[in-house]
Amino acid sequence: MKVITHSEEETKALAKRLADQLKPGMTLLLEGQLGAGKTTFTKGIAEALGISRAVKSPTYTLIKEYTDGKLPLYHMDLYRLEDSEDEDLGLDDYFYGEGITVVEWGSFMKEDLPEEFIAVSINTSDNLNDREIKFSAQGDQYREVLERLE
């Protein structure tokens, strides 16, 4: 599935529609170049969950927890772990917990990620406000989420 958004507001609105379909314990993997809109997309998820705290990129903290919404949101940025080996961050507690987990740069630690997830690829275009957002799913429950999103 591919969607073009033309503003930050449209990107967040798309993320909100997706969030409305998610259940506790679900994982989203976000990929895209720096500044593509991964954190903006996550802000939309947070808004849909009723999270009131400001969502910021967890680049330097690796994991930020937002627990003041309908469901907890676990926002991870694994970019700084590209060259790390044998890091045990206890990620399973997040992936299989009671909240929604959003992982930026999950490709840097593929072996530690759940087998089922929704992958979201966000790319910029020549028009600075446009984003091409592609979705794919691993696992039946995630494919069903994308079918309902269409």
ZADO-19565 format. One record per residue: x, z, y of N, C-alpha, C in turn. Coordinates in pm, whole numbers, plus 50000, padded with zeros to 5 digits. Atoms other than C-alpha are relative to their C-alpha. Example, Ala and Ser with C-alpha at 12.3 -4.5 7.8 and 13.67 -1.06 7.14 Angstrom:
// ZADO-19565
500895000049881512305078049550500905000050120;499184999449881513675071449894499235007350109;
// end
This chain:
// ZADO-19565
500855000049883500005000050000500895000050123;499225001049878501334990850345499075000850120;500774998349878500045001050689500954998550118;499255000849875501274992151038499325009250101;500544991749893500825018651306500684995650131;499535004949871501285011651677500315011150100;499694988749911501855046551820500235012449914;499834987250070502815081951727498645005549958;501344994850030499115090951741499434993249875;500495007150119498245063951484500765004449876;499214995450114501095075351259499515013749955;500524986750035499835111351274498604999049941;501375001650053496235099951214500044995249855;499845004750138497335081450900500435011649910;499544988550077499175112550781498865010149978;501144990950014496045133450846499054995249891;500885005650103493945109950633500595002549861;499354997450128496495113550353499895014849965;500044985550025496625151450389498655004649950;501354996450044492865153350344499794997649851;500125003350143493375139549991500935008549912;498994992750076496215163049887499495013349948;500344987350063495975193349661501255008749995;498844991350012498215223949626500954995249890;498985003950097501475216249446500394985350009;499665014349987501655179949563501234998150089;498755002949931504855164249693499984986050060;499805012849934505535136549944501494998450027;498605003149971508955120049970500034989950113;499935008849884509685104750311501394994050013;498745007049979512385078650362499864991350125;499975008449881513365058850671501205003450084;498814997549920516195055250915499755011450099;500124989449901516885082451171499104995250114;500895003349892514145082551433498824991249962;501085008850044511695062351222498625006350014;501304993449988508945088451242499665009249884;500264991350113509335110450935499435013550045;500504987149950508845142551134498654998250068;501325002849940505965126951330498944999449891;500925000850113504295118750997499695014149948;500184986350048504845154850887499135008150096;500854993249901503265167251211498534996849974;501375003650032500125148151115499495007649879;500364992150119500095165150774499685014350044;500164986149955500505198950945498705001750079;501234999149921497675192051190498774999949909;501135000650093495335182850903499845013149923;500054987350072496225215550731499655011750091;500354989549906495375235051046501175008750041;498814992449964498945246251109500184999450152;499934999449854499335257951467501435000250053;498604999749955503115262551482500524985950024;499375012949973505185234151626500874996049882;499215005150112506665212851347501224992950057;498745006049958510305203951398500784996049876;499195004450113512795186051178500855011649948;499204989150058514455210450937501444995849967;498685005550030517765191350950501055010949980;498944990050008519885222351005499625012349919;500424988650080517805247550813499654995949857;500365006050129517015224550515498525001449966;501404997950037513575240250456499315008450108;500844992249909510905251650701498675002449930;501284996350059507815269850579498985002650110;501114998049908504535268050767498845005349918;500984993550088502025292350620498725004050071;501174995649924499375296050890498834990249993;501085009750013497135267350773499165002349876;500844999450120494585260550498500855000949874;499014999650107497545254750266501375001450065;498634999849947501235262450315500584985850000;499255012649994503435233250417501475003449992;498564998250016507015232150298500664986950040;499395011949942509045207550503501515000749977;498585000150035512495198750367500684987750056;499165011349960515265176750500501295001249921;498854999250090517905169550237501164991050044;498985009349950520015146150453501405006049992;498684993749998522885170950485500525002949859;499574997250137523025174850106500474987549927;499625012750063524065138650044501225001449912;498764998750077527505148649923500095013049922;499994987150070526535182149772499754997949852;500245000250145526695187949402499735014349955;500284987150062525345216349194499405010250097;500694990949909523325230849483498735004749929;501244994850054520615253849351499215006450114;500774995449885518095257549631498675006249960;501284994650045515185269549417498834991350042;501035009249952513195238549507498745000149914;501164999850088510905241849205498935009750050;500964990349946509295272249371499094993450104;500795007249900508135248849648499184988949935;500675011550059507295218149440498795003749917;501084996150090505075236949200499265012350052;500654988549939503775263149443498594996950046;501385000749951500525267149632499824991050121;500095008049878501335243849919500294985449976;499635014149999502145207950008501484999450038;498585001349970505825198450003500284986050051;499585012649940507175171250231501525000150003;498555000650011510755160650160500514987650073;499325011049935512755139350401501334997949928;498735003750064515705121050243500115005449857;499984995450139514745130849887500924991949912;499115008450081516875102149758501395006249984;498704993650011519915124349816500065010249888;500014990350110518835148249540498934996349898;501035005050091516715126949306499845008549876;500054992650125517615147649003499285013350013;500674987149978516045178749160498544998650040;501365002449954512735162649257499024999749883;501005000950107509485163949060499874985549952;500175013450056508685134448836498844992650064;501175006249939505385128049015499965003450149;499994998349855505005122949390499424987550066;500295011849918503945099549669501254997450082;498875004149918506835080549826499464992850123;500415005849873506395071450193501264994750068;498875006349933508815046750349499554995850139;500375002849861508705044650729501124992050065;499005008649936510475016550912499534995850138;500305004749865510655006351276499974984950001;500025014549984510084971251402500594996650136;499495004249870511104950951705499245006750114;500794992649902508264967251896500275014849977;499534986350018509575002551951498935009749953;501074990850039506165018851894499454997249861;500565003750130505275000451571500805006049885;499384994950124505955015451229499344992949883;500515005250127505604998850891500135011349900;500024988650091504585025950646499524995149865;500315004250136504655018350275499845012349912;500294989050091503195041150012500124995049856;500045002550144503845042149638499835013549932;500304987550070502875067649377500615000149861;499554997450136504405081949062499065010549943;500924990650063501795098248841498554996850034;501415003549986498065093948791499315006750118;500704993149891496895120749034500444994750136;499505005349874499065105749306499484985750024;500605013449987497825070249238498555001250046;501394997849959494275083549272499925003650148;499964996449857495185098649612500144987350084;499805012249923496425064749734498794990849991;501225008150012493325047249600498935005150095;500984994549907491145070949801500414997650145;499515002349865493335065250108499714985950047;500185014049962492855027550101498684997250059;
// end
